[in-house]
Amino acid sequence: MLNGKDKLFLEKQYCLEMLPKVSRTFAPTIKMLPAGLNVPVTVAYLLCRIADTVEDNAELSIDQKKKMLDAYARIFDDSNLSAQPKFMKLVPSLSRVTPDDDLLYNLPVVLDVYFSFSEGVRRQIGKWVTEMSMGMRKYAQSSKKRRFTFLRTMKELDEYTYFVAGTVGYLLTELFSHYSRKITPAVRGKLEQLAESFGKGLQLVNIIRDMTVDLRRGQSYIPDELLKKYRLTRQSIFKEENADQAVMMFNELIQNAVFHLDKALDYILLIPKEEKRIRLFCMLPLFWALRTLQKIHENTLSLLGEEKVKVSRKMIRRELFLAFINMYSNTLMRRHYHKIRKQFDRMVVSSAS
């Protein structure tokens, strides 16, 4: 029989080992965080992932998703002791095939680690996981009765990206500030002004990259407003005669993403240089995202192909190498960012002419 300490150790190991199984992108960067942040950020990510697993489950109707996400959000109210058992009663009806499914079934393990954190850390994580879950509840869709389009306006796209990613920017800012004495209240205030864009920019790149793959499976994150502006439909995007309009529409979405990535850079530059691991954790997703947009702009119509646009492993390693060189210098980091950005801007001008 394991004592409490040994049980908690094994549960933390489960979380750390589960992370790369459900996220090939974030697992390597989370490992770079300081020891005091590694486990809290891992657990926070897994809790967000569980909400996303419910929202993305193909077996559930819209009403079932809303019921589960509502129950899930209530778990993070410390006074609601019945919320976890109520949620777990709904889980066995779902398949257990993928690592994401396994994570959902093992929510009690992740929650044991979550509840081992200090009250302050629990409050920071719980607040934003709740906000994300209720936002996903609002925008829930179902493959059984898919509406295909669920975003009517650019404003709704902005709200959607806030719920699924802007919340993560705020969550990380709170955890960073709790961990580091170098992040003063004044610095924290400035970070909070940019935190939403830090999350939104990365999410918009993912949406753009995966746009046509999503379309082919009946999911669309392209707002009706934008399609109407360029005289397109979700079907006509793929027609050769509409290539010019499709490129212009994609470029507008890309510019929207870059607007937030610019703010994400400012966010990172505010993080004290002494917190090199936090800076590195934030830098890599930003530069990988910018390189993804650069690759898309080299051939925007590649978005209409069968496969996702991917940055080469060579480029990923190059950005990792450069991050180690540039992370101590705001000047070098900004110069490297704008060197890529300048190439990207030239592509935008070229495609518009």
N, C-alpha and C positions, 0 to 999 in steps of 0.2 A: 504494500500500500504506500503510495507516494505521499510525502508530506506536502504542505502548501507551497513551500519554496521550490521544491523539485518539480511539482506540477506546473507552476508558473514558468519555470525555466523551459520546460518542454513546450509549453504553449507559445512562448516567445519564439522558440526555434521553429515551430510550425508556421508562424506568421512570416518569419524571415525566409523560410524555404518555399512558402507558397507564393511570395511576391513575384519571383521571376517566371512562375508558371502562368500567371495571369497578366503580366506586363513585361514584355521584352524591352520596352522603351524606358520605363521609369526605374526598373529594378537596378540597372547599373549605376544610375545617378544617385538614387537613394542610398546606395552602399557607400557613396562618397561623403555622406553627411557625418558630422561628429557623433560620437557614441551616444551622447545625451539626446540627440535628435533622431537617430536612426530608427529606433523602435517606435516612438510616437508617430513619426511620419509614415512608417510602414503600416502601422495599424490604421491610421487615418486614411491612407490610400485604400486599404482593403475594405474598410467600412464604406467608403465611397463606391468602390467597385461592386459591392454587394447590392447597393441601391441601383446601380447601372445594370446589373445582372437581372434584377427583377423587371426593370423598365424595358429591357431588350428581349425578355423571354417570349419565344414564339408560341408557347402553349397557353398563355394567359390572355383572357379578354381584357378590354380596357377597364371594365369595372373591377375585375380581379386584381389587376395591377394597382389600381388606385387604392383598393382595400389593403393590399400588402404594403405599399409604400407608406400609407397612413399609419399602419401598425408599426412599421419599421421606425418611422420618425419618433413615435411615442416612446421607444426604448430609451432614448437619450434624455428623457425627463426623469431625473433620479427618483422622483416621488412616485413614478408609475411602475411599480414592481411587477405588475401582471402583463406588461407590454411584451416582454421577451417571450414568455410561454405562448401568448396568443399568436405572435408572429411565427414561431417555430411550428405551431400546429398546421399552418398553411403550407409549409415547405415540403413535407413528404409526398404531396400530390405531383410534384415536379420531377422531371427526369434528372438523373445524376450521371452525366456522361463526360462533360468537360471539366477542366480545372475550376472554371468559374462556378459551375454547379456544385462542385465539391466544397468550394469556399462558402457558398450559401448554406449548405448543410452543416458546416462547421462554424457557423456564426457564434455559438456559445464559447468556442475556444478563443476567437478573436475578442469577444466581449470580456472574457476573463482578464485578458491583458489590458484592455481599455479601462476596466474598472480598477486595475492596479495602479493606474496613474494618479497623480495628485488631483485634487479637486479643480485646480486652475487649468490643468492640461485637459482634463475631461470636459470642462465647460467649453474650452476653445474648440475642441474637436466636435463635440456633440452639437454645438450651435450650428456649425456649418454643414455637418452631415444632415442635420434636420432640414436646413434651408434647401440644400440640394435635393433631398428626397421629396419635399413638398413641391419643388419646381418640376421635378420629373413626373410627379403625380399630375400636375396641371397639363403637361404636354404628352401624357401617355398615349401610345398607339397600340394597335393589335394587328397581328398578321391575319387573324380570323375575320376582322372587320376593319381593314386598313383604310384610312382616309386618303392615303397617298400624299396629299398635301396637308400639312398642319401648320404651316407658317404662311400667313397672308402678307405680312409687311416686313420691311427691314427692321422695324422697331421690334417685332416679335422675334426675329432672328437674334437681335441684340439681347433680348430678355432671355431667350433660350440658352445662349452661350453664357450669360451671367449665371444661370442656375447650374449648368453642368460643369463650368470651368472657372468663372469669375469667383465663385464661392471658394474654390480651391486656392486661389490667390490670396484671399483674405485669411483662410485657415492657416496657410503656410506663414503668412506675415505674423499672425498671433503666436504660432509656435516658435518662430525665429526670435521674436521679441522676448518671449518668456525664457528662452534658453540663453540669449546673449546679453550680457551687461553692456556690451559695446553699442548695442542698438538702444539709444537713449529715447525718451518719450518724444523728443523733437524729430528724430530720425524715423521713429515708428509712425508718427503722424504723416510724414511725407511718403513713406512706403504704402500706407493705407490708401493714399490718393491714387496710387498707380497699381495697386494689387489686382484690381479687377481686370485691367488691361493685360497684366501678366498672364492671367489664366485665359482670357478671351482670345488673345492673339494665337496662342498655341492651339486652342480648340478650333479656331477658324481655319487654320492651315490643315488640320485633320479633316474638317468638313469639305474643304475644297479638294484635297487629295482624293478623298473617298467618294466624291459626289456622284459620279456616274455608276460606280459599283453599287452604291445605295439605290440609285434610280432603277437599276436593273432588277433589284430585289423588291421594288415597290415602295421604297423609302425616299423621301425628298426633303432636303433642307434648303432648297432654293425657294425663296419667298415668291408668292404670286406677283407681287408688286414688281419685282425685278424681271421676271419673265415677260410681263406685260410691257415693260419699258423697252425691251429689245425684241418685241413681237415674236416671242418664242413660246413653246409649250414644252412639257416634260418629254413629249415624244419627238417633237420637231428638232430638238437640240442635236439629235444624232444624224440629221439629214445633211448631206454634203452642201447643198445650196444655202444652208443657214450657218455655215462655218464662221463667217465674219461676225455675225451677230453673237454667236456663241462665245467667240474669243473676247468680244467687248464686254459681255456679261461676266465672264470669268475674271477679266481684268478688274472690273469694279469690285468684285468680291475679294480679289487679291489685294487691291489698294486698301480695302477695309481692314484686312488682316494686318497689313504693314503698318497702318495707323496705330494699331494696338501693340505690334512688336516694337515700334519706336519707343513707346511708353514702357514696355518691358525692359528695354535696355536701360532707360533712366532708373527704373526700379532696381536693377542689379547694381548700377553704379552707386546707389545710395547705401548698399550693404557695406559695412566697414571692412577695409582690406584685411584686417586681422582675422576676419571670419572667412578664410580662404575656402573652406570646404562648402560653406553655404553659397558663396559666390560661384564656385564651380558647379554645384548642383543646379543652380539657376541658369548659368551660362550655356551649358551644353544643349538643353532643349531649345533655347532661343536660337542658337546658331544653326542647329540641325533644321529647325523650322524655316529659317531664312534660306538655307540652301535648298530645301524642298521647293519653296516658291520660285527660287531662281531656276531650278531644273524644270519646273512646270512652264515658266515663261520662255524657256528655250524652245519649247514645242507645246504651246497651250492646248492644242487639239489632242495631245497625248492623253488628256483627261477623259476623252471620249473612247479610249481604248478599253480592252478587256481587263487589263491589269492595273494595279495601283502604281502611281509614280513613286519611285523609291530613290533616295540618295544612296550612292554607292558606299560600300564599306570603307573603301579607300578615303572617301571624303569624310565619313564619320570619324575615322581614325585621325585624319588631318585636323579636324576641328577639335578633337580631344587634345592633340599635341599643342595646338595653338592656344587652347584654353589654359593649359598649364603655364604657358609663357606669358599670356596677357592678363591673368587674373589679378595680379598685384598692381596693375596700372590702368587707371580709368582712361588715360589718353590712348594707350595701345588698344584697349578693348573697343573704345569708340571708333578709333581709326579703322580697325579691322571690320567692324560692323558696317561702317559707311562705305568701305571699299566694295563690299558685296552689294550694298544698297545702291551704290552709284551705277554698277553694272545693271542692276535690276531696273533702275529708273530709266536707263537708256533703252532697255527692252520695251518698257511701257510706252515711251515716246515713239519708238519704231512701230509698234503694233497699232498705235492710234493714227499714224500718218498714212 
